[in-house]
Amino acid sequence: MEVLLMIFNLLLLVILITLPIHSTAPTPPCPKEHHKLLSLAFHSVSGFNLPQYCPNSPLRELRLPSSNLTGTVSWLSLRKISTLLVVDLSDNLLIGTIPASFWASSSLTEVNLAGNHLGGTLRFDSLTENSALRVLNVSRNRFTKVAGLPRLSGLKVLDLSLNSINGYFPIDFPPLNGLRFLNLSFNNLSGWVGSKALAKFGISAFKEAGSDLITFSPPPPLPPPPPPHNNNNNNKQRSLKTYKLVAISAASVVVLLLGLLTILCLVIRMVKRRRRKGDHELVMENIITTAGAGEQEATWVAEAKWSAPVVIFEKPLMELTFAELATATSGFGKDSQLAEGRRCGPLYRAVLAGDMHVVIRVVESARDADELRELARLRHPNLLPLLGYCLAGKEKLLLYEYIERGDVPRWLHELPAGRPGEEEDTRESSDWPARHRVALGVARGLAFLHQGWAGSGRPVVHGHLVPENVLLDDELEARIADFGVVNGGDEGSAPEDVHSFGLLVWELVTGRGGWSEVEVERMRAAVRGGTAAEVVDPKLKMSDGSPEWEKEMVECIRVGYLCTARCQEKRPTMHQVVGLLKDIRPIINMAASSAANPGSSLGSSG
């Protein structure tokens, strides 16, 4: 019997060993997919080479400090690498903002983005659970606000130094008990830094952290009165002396505090004046150094009238001068420049008082002050209005609203093409109705301009309508920029605007830009030969849409054909173009037509 039992146990052991083992552990992410997401994340970054990682292990650390990376990172694609723990992109030339959803990653423990040109608001208020983030370094950037930092309750290291961040200390920051290192120096904070925070992080952590940030500790309490003696007479006399001493001490403390407050107010005023003067002198020193190195474009800044006022149309009481514009753009240096100057002049980004984000266009030949005021009156949903101007010398500075999404070429070509499951802003450029909406918006804006300047009957000609001058707001509404800027007969004519619009339509349909005369003739030949459908952007062909979309795309190509006619007299007016585009998608645009009524006395364009 014992022998049979032993044989049974041996058989059972053999069966258990030979059975397949089914693990309940999740399948590790595919490293190839990580490389693909990494390529998408750095699609618009020059100088990026795909790092070589172990092909059999998931990506956990991305360390590319001081790698000469220039451009905009697709943070949403980077966030999808769910195993990523460490991101170090410090000391590069990255630009743009960081979306709030990037910080929703549950795996990130260390992020170092110091020494770049990133800006905007750091938003952590979309976090729904405790973040794993322990180290955050975004020093030496251009951030202006923080939101939701208290949600980072597990943070150990926080460095926000050398930015332009507004906020209130300590309520806008993570719990100080958990922090081991903190640096808020050189920002625009306000609030009160207590003695405990000073003792823990040191005075250097709050150096010039904000002119309204108080870093004085509370005064020590008064010493208690001496204990009474047994003798009643002595007690009364000593009590009276004690009360006098206490009263004198209290009065002295009050006088001392009032004196300190007075001195503090004077110091704050002096610091503000010295800082403003110091910033201007530093900018001037940089300009002189740059000009001395042979860069002639810096000379005009040094020769400009620094006390020249800046006129803001909607804020007439706002006191600004050219000096503030020069300081906000580091002397109109390369770091603040957004685009190389074409015919309309270079562009610079700046953040002015009151967190006012603007773009500054520097032009030599522009309209005079009266005409600029008339130009600012042109308001339409598809125009980017002129916010203000500054006449500081030979050059004229024009101020516009900063549009974060950017221009049409960036939307079409720089954002990675979307796939099912990706975020909306990476899919919309592959959506034909979205591209048609952009084309219709530009047509409406141009038609509005061509119908007359402030009722005079004289058309406002853009003169330089290129895709880079068409910006897209958060609602994907086209906003035409730089209209009516150039003065004199050099500004072109309405038929030339129509021709430029035809090229813009072709780029929206085909996905190709930079049309030469030879390419224009080839495109016109394709329309005449009935092969226009073959040049439609493959992204649009692959998108899941209505079978009628291809017909609509071909019809839009034909609209571009009419606009690019060799004979200017044969080109349609922009009012006619608006009608043609609305007829191509009549159902979509019936509801939108009511929203096209411009907010100006010049009437509707559509």
Buried (B, 14 or more C-beta within 10 A) or exposed (E): EEEEEEEEEEEEEEEEEEEEEEEEEEEEBEBEEBBBBBBBBBBBBEEBEEEEBEEEEBBEEBEBEEBEBBBBBBBBBBBBBBBBBBBBBBBBBBBBBBBBBBBBBEBBBBBBBBBBBBBBBBBBEBBEEEBBBBBBBBBBBBBBBBBBBBBBEBBBBBBBBBBBBBBBBBEBBBEBEEBEBBBBBBBBBBBEBBEEBBEBBEEEBBEBBBBEBBBEEEEEEEEEEEEEEEEEEEEEEBEEEBEEBBEEEEEEEEEEEEEEEEEEEEEEEEEEEEEEEEBBEEBBEBBBEBBEEEEEBBBBBBEBEBEBBBBBBEBEEBEBBBBBBBBBBBBBBEBBBBBEBEBBBBBBBBBBEEEBBBBBBBBEBBBEEEEBBBBBBBBBBBBBBBBBBBBBBEBBBBBBBBBEBBBBBBBBBBBBBBEEEBBEBBBBBBBBBBBBBBBBBBBBBBBBBBBBBBEEEEBBBBBBBBBBBBBBBEEBBBBBBBBBBBBEEEBBBBBBBBBBBBBBBBBBBBBBBEBEEEEBEEBBEBBEEEEBEEBBBEBBBEBEBEEEBBEBBBBBBBBBBBBBBEEEEEBBBBBBBBBBBBEBBEEBBEEBBEEBEBEBEBEBBB
